[in-house]
Amino acid sequence: MPALSTSCWFESRRRLNSAWKSKGRRPLVQSSSGFNESRSRYERVAPRDWRTDIAMKTDSRGRWMSMRNSTEARRLYRCALQRYEDAEIPLRADHTTGAVYLAGYGVECILKTLVLMSISATQQGGMLKQFRGGKAHDFEWLRSLYLTHGGPRFPNEVNRHFTLVNSWSTDLRSIPRQTRADEAEAFWGSTTAIIQWAKERL
């Protein structure tokens, strides 16, 4: 699979910053330390190559597992990062509902990745079948699956962000109105925090 292109990321940031400055708004900050809410709600770094970003972990029986050994976990992980990246463009263009919709899919995909990485390879086929249908978009249901299969409880700070994004629904795709800007920004900030935490777990 092709790696996420860092050069393309910086080029898109350059174009977005140029358009953002033309509106008299603060540009994105390119940081080496990642998300930093004290400096900017949108401060973040370019996505790393998934080949170097994926770490080894052990399951509940102490067996070593890696996302490299799970095609579906790897696909969902990359999808989570890409939908998260995609959400920034409509957010900067004030298309707030579209931004929340895409960011929510990023959260959904990262939760599914966590679930797959908490079970053995032989269980993943059956789990993928459970990912079909409306309940597969339910964040609370996905979190319960993760916890049921031995995933550690979310830290208090992550729980706070999870509570904010938990109202997300695929129904957003059929809502013609725009989400309030402050609500969209808060959703984006919580999505950032959840995905950054999950990346450290994987």
C-alpha positions in Angstrom: 0.0 0.0 0.0 1.3 3.5 -0.7 2.4 5.6 2.2 0.7 8.9 3.1 2.6 11.6 1.3 4.2 14.1 3.6 5.1 16.4 0.7 1.5 16.5 -0.4 0.4 17.3 3.1 2.7 20.3 3.3 1.5 21.5 -0.1 -2.1 21.3 0.9 -1.3 23.1 4.2 0.5 25.9 2.1 -2.6 26.4 -0.1 -4.9 26.3 2.9 -2.8 28.8 4.8 -2.7 31.1 1.7 -6.5 31.0 1.4 -6.9 31.4 5.2 -4.7 34.5 5.3 -6.6 36.1 2.5 -9.7 36.0 4.8 -7.7 37.7 7.5 -7.6 34.5 9.7 -4.8 32.8 11.6 -3.0 30.2 9.5 -2.2 26.7 10.6 0.9 26.2 12.6 3.4 23.5 11.5 4.6 22.0 14.8 7.0 19.3 15.6 5.2 18.5 18.8 1.7 17.7 17.5 -1.6 19.0 18.8 -1.2 21.9 21.2 -4.4 23.5 22.3 -2.7 26.3 24.2 -1.2 27.6 20.9 -3.8 26.8 18.3 -6.9 24.7 18.2 -5.7 23.4 14.8 -2.0 22.9 15.5 -0.9 19.5 14.3 1.9 17.7 12.4 2.1 16.0 9.1 1.0 12.3 9.2 3.9 9.9 9.4 4.3 7.0 7.1 2.1 4.3 8.4 4.9 1.8 8.1 6.9 3.6 10.8 3.9 4.7 12.8 2.6 1.3 13.6 4.0 -0.3 16.8 4.0 -3.8 18.2 1.7 -4.6 21.1 0.6 -7.7 23.1 -2.9 -9.1 23.5 -4.4 -10.2 26.8 -2.4 -13.4 26.7 0.9 -11.7 26.1 1.1 -12.7 22.4 2.8 -10.1 20.2 0.6 -8.6 17.5 1.2 -6.0 14.9 -1.0 -4.0 12.5 1.3 -5.3 9.8 -0.3 -8.7 10.3 -3.9 -7.4 9.9 -4.8 -6.0 6.5 -8.2 -4.8 7.8 -6.8 -3.0 10.9 -4.2 -1.4 8.7 -6.9 -0.2 6.2 -9.1 1.2 9.0 -6.2 2.9 10.6 -5.2 4.7 7.4 -8.8 5.5 6.6 -9.1 7.1 10.1 -6.1 9.4 9.4 -7.3 10.3 5.9 -10.8 11.1 6.9 -9.4 13.3 9.7 -7.2 15.1 7.2 -10.1 15.4 4.8 -12.2 17.1 7.4 -9.9 20.1 7.7 -10.6 21.4 4.2 -14.4 21.9 4.6 -13.7 23.2 8.2 -11.4 25.9 6.8 -14.0 26.7 4.1 -16.7 27.2 6.8 -18.5 24.1 5.6 -18.8 23.0 9.1 -21.4 20.1 8.8 -19.3 18.4 6.2 -16.2 18.8 8.4 -17.9 17.2 11.4 -19.3 14.4 9.2 -15.8 13.5 7.9 -14.1 13.9 11.3 -16.7 11.6 12.8 -15.8 8.9 10.3 -12.2 9.3 11.4 -13.2 8.6 15.0 -15.3 5.6 13.9 -12.4 4.1 11.9 -9.9 4.6 14.8 -12.3 2.9 17.2 -12.7 0.0 14.9 -9.0 -0.3 14.6 -8.7 -0.4 18.4 -11.3 -3.2 18.5 -9.5 -5.3 15.9 -6.1 -4.9 17.6 -7.6 -6.0 20.9 -8.6 -9.5 19.5 -6.7 -12.3 17.8 -6.3 -12.6 14.1 -8.7 -15.6 14.0 -11.4 -13.5 15.6 -11.2 -10.6 13.3 -13.2 -12.1 10.5 -16.2 -12.5 12.7 -15.7 -9.0 14.2 -15.7 -7.5 10.7 -19.2 -9.0 10.1 -20.4 -7.2 13.2 -19.1 -4.0 11.7 -21.9 -4.0 9.2 -25.2 -2.2 9.7 -26.3 0.9 11.5 -24.8 -0.1 14.9 -21.3 -0.1 13.4 -21.5 3.7 13.4 -22.4 3.8 17.1 -19.3 5.1 19.0 -20.6 3.8 22.4 -21.1 0.3 21.0 -17.6 0.3 19.5 -16.1 1.4 22.7 -17.9 -1.3 24.6 -16.6 -3.9 22.2 -13.1 -2.6 22.8 -13.5 -2.8 26.5 -15.2 -6.2 26.4 -12.2 -7.7 24.5 -9.6 -6.4 27.0 -8.9 -2.9 25.9 -8.0 -0.6 28.8 -10.4 2.0 29.9 -10.2 5.4 28.3 -8.3 8.1 30.4 -10.6 10.8 32.0 -9.4 13.4 29.4 -10.2 11.1 26.5 -13.6 10.2 28.0 -14.3 13.9 28.1 -13.6 14.3 24.4 -15.5 11.0 23.7 -18.6 12.4 25.3 -18.4 15.4 23.0 -18.1 13.4 19.8 -20.5 10.7 20.9 -23.5 12.5 19.4 -22.1 12.1 15.9 -24.4 10.3 13.4 -24.3 9.5 9.7 -27.6 11.4 9.6 -25.4 14.5 9.2 -25.1 13.7 5.5 -28.8 14.6 4.9 -28.9 17.7 7.1 -28.7 20.9 4.9 -27.9 23.4 7.6 -24.4 24.3 8.8 -23.2 23.3 12.2 -22.3 26.3 14.4 -18.6 27.2 14.0 -17.7 26.9 17.7 -19.4 23.4 17.8 -17.5 22.3 14.8 -14.2 23.5 16.2 -14.8 21.8 19.5 -15.7 18.6 17.6 -12.4 18.9 15.6 -10.4 19.4 18.8 -11.9 16.4 20.5 -11.3 14.3 17.3 -7.7 15.3 17.3 -7.3 14.3 21.0 -8.9 10.9 20.5 -6.9 10.0 17.4 -3.6 11.1 18.9 -4.4 9.0 22.0 -5.4 6.0 19.9 -2.2 6.3 17.8 -0.2 5.9 21.0 -2.1 2.8 21.9 -1.6 1.1 18.6 
